Amino acid sequence: MSGDLDIDALLAEHGLRGGEARDLGRAALEAAGLTRPGKRNLAAGKRARVEEVLGEQFVRTCSRAHCRAAATTDGRIVVDLDAPSARLCEFCGGSTNRSAWERALAAMARRDWHRLVVVGGSPPLHHELRALVGKRIDLRLVDGTARRTAHDAAHDLAWADRIVVWGATLLDHKVSQLYTDRRSPKVVTVARRGLTALAETIIKTAE
């Protein structure tokens, strides 16, 4: 019928492609009363309920070690996604930056670090970083091209659990010096661009 959904295609859309994964998905839908053995289609109006059932019973993960480790402790049936479906991963969404920052936040939590200052970086990078960490930590982003005083830096140092000075970005030397000259163990530097490099520095210093 027009408007009906192909069950196998719908399962594949949610990462349950072929073989055992598809069979498990069909079994879950049958157990929920959404379809029955032998049927190939279901009504389009059932899509929301299908997504709910699959979300309750399956956890989808890409091939990244961090994502796989998180999936195995989730309690749901693990669905291993192929490379084209990596964007469906519930832990990184197929994003290298997101994966790295999930690991960085976990490393900070293990050290009981909740306040992070990042010195440098462009406005677009700041925007993406805020989106990645959300409200899980307190984040203070310092414009590396704006006027900054020794008093401001001292206040940041007293407040933060970690301060990362982000070289190779928009960062004036006179601003970075306010932090690096203090020789505090809280202050670390990263010379590479990119949010993944920033996250990897935090992970390393938290070890």
C-alpha positions in Angstrom: 0.0 0.0 0.0 1.1 3.6 -0.7 2.7 5.1 2.3 3.6 1.8 3.9 7.2 1.2 5.2 9.4 -1.6 4.1 10.4 -3.3 7.3 13.9 -4.4 6.2 14.6 -1.0 4.9 13.4 0.6 8.1 15.6 -1.7 10.2 18.6 -0.9 7.9 17.9 2.8 8.4 18.4 2.2 12.1 21.7 0.3 11.6 20.1 -3.2 11.8 21.4 -4.5 8.4 21.2 -8.0 7.2 21.8 -11.3 9.0 21.5 -11.6 12.8 20.9 -7.9 13.4 18.0 -7.7 11.0 16.5 -10.9 12.5 16.8 -9.5 16.0 15.2 -6.3 15.0 12.2 -8.1 13.3 11.8 -10.2 16.4 11.7 -7.1 18.6 9.0 -5.5 16.4 7.0 -8.8 16.4 7.2 -9.1 20.2 5.9 -5.5 20.5 2.9 -6.4 18.2 4.0 -4.0 15.4 4.2 -6.7 12.8 4.0 -10.5 12.4 6.1 -13.2 10.7 6.1 -13.0 6.9 5.0 -9.4 6.6 7.2 -7.1 4.6 5.6 -3.8 5.3 4.0 -1.9 8.1 1.9 1.3 8.3 3.8 4.6 8.2 2.0 5.7 11.3 3.9 3.1 13.3 7.3 4.7 12.7 7.5 6.5 16.0 6.7 3.3 17.9 9.2 1.3 15.9 11.9 3.9 16.8 10.9 3.7 20.5 11.1 -0.1 20.5 14.5 -0.3 18.8 15.9 2.5 21.0 14.8 0.5 24.1 16.3 -2.8 23.0 19.4 -1.9 20.9 22.5 0.3 21.3 24.3 1.2 18.1 28.1 1.7 18.1 30.8 2.3 15.5 34.2 0.6 15.5 36.0 3.1 17.8 37.3 1.4 20.9 35.8 4.0 23.3 32.4 3.7 21.7 32.5 -0.1 21.8 33.5 -0.2 25.5 30.7 2.2 26.4 28.2 0.0 24.4 29.1 -3.2 26.2 28.1 -1.7 29.6 24.9 -0.2 28.3 22.7 -3.2 29.0 21.0 -3.3 25.6 21.8 -5.5 22.7 24.9 -4.2 20.9 24.6 -3.4 17.1 27.9 -3.1 15.4 27.6 -0.5 12.7 29.4 -0.7 9.3 31.4 2.3 8.2 28.6 3.9 6.1 26.3 3.8 9.1 28.9 5.2 11.7 26.9 8.4 11.9 24.2 6.4 13.8 26.7 5.7 16.6 25.0 6.7 19.9 28.3 7.7 21.5 30.1 9.8 18.8 27.7 10.2 16.0 30.5 9.3 13.6 32.4 12.4 14.7 36.1 12.2 15.6 35.8 15.4 17.6 32.8 14.1 19.5 34.5 10.8 20.2 37.6 12.5 21.5 35.6 14.9 23.7 33.5 12.1 25.2 36.8 10.5 26.3 38.2 13.8 27.6 35.1 14.4 29.7 35.3 10.9 31.1 39.0 11.5 32.0 38.1 14.7 33.7 35.3 13.1 35.6 37.7 10.4 36.9 40.0 13.1 38.2 37.0 15.1 39.6 37.8 18.0 37.3 34.8 20.1 36.6 36.2 23.5 35.5 38.1 24.0 32.3 39.7 27.2 30.8 40.7 27.2 27.2 42.9 30.1 26.1 42.8 30.8 22.4 40.8 29.4 19.5 38.5 31.0 17.0 34.8 31.8 17.5 33.6 28.9 15.4 35.8 26.5 17.4 34.5 27.9 20.6 30.9 27.4 19.4 31.6 23.8 18.5 33.4 23.1 21.8 30.4 24.5 23.8 28.1 22.2 21.8 30.3 19.2 22.5 30.6 19.6 26.2 27.1 21.0 26.9 26.6 21.5 30.6 28.6 18.6 31.7 31.5 20.8 32.8 32.0 24.5 33.5 33.8 25.9 30.5 35.5 29.3 30.3 36.8 30.3 26.8 39.4 33.1 26.7 39.7 35.2 23.5 43.4 35.0 22.7 43.3 38.3 20.8 41.5 40.4 23.4 43.1 42.5 26.2 43.8 40.3 29.3 45.4 41.2 32.5 47.5 39.4 35.1 44.6 39.7 37.5 42.3 38.0 35.0 44.8 35.2 34.5 45.2 34.7 38.3 41.4 34.5 38.7 41.2 31.9 36.0 44.0 29.9 37.6 42.3 30.0 41.0 39.0 28.9 39.5 40.0 26.2 37.1 40.9 22.5 37.5 42.8 22.7 34.2 43.9 25.5 31.8 44.8 24.7 28.3 46.7 27.2 26.3 45.8 26.5 22.7 48.7 27.4 20.4 48.5 27.5 16.6 45.1 29.3 16.9 44.1 32.9 17.4 46.3 33.6 20.3 48.6 36.5 21.1 51.9 35.8 22.8 51.2 38.4 25.4 48.0 36.6 26.4 49.4 33.1 26.5 52.4 34.4 28.6 49.9 35.5 31.3 49.3 31.8 31.9 52.4 29.9 30.9 54.8 32.2 32.9 53.1 31.1 36.1 54.6 27.6 35.8 51.5 26.1 37.4 50.8 22.4 37.0 47.2 23.3 36.1 48.4 25.0 32.9 49.1 22.8 29.9 49.8 23.7 26.3 48.8 22.2 23.0 50.6 23.2 19.8 48.2 21.5 17.3 45.0 22.9 15.8 41.7 21.1 16.1 39.3 20.1 18.8 40.6 16.5 18.8 44.1 17.6 19.6 42.7 19.7 22.4 40.8 16.8 23.8 43.8 14.4 23.5 45.9 16.9 25.6 43.4 16.8 28.4 43.2 13.0 28.3 47.0 12.8 28.5 47.3 15.2 31.4 44.5 13.4 33.3 46.4 10.0 33.1 
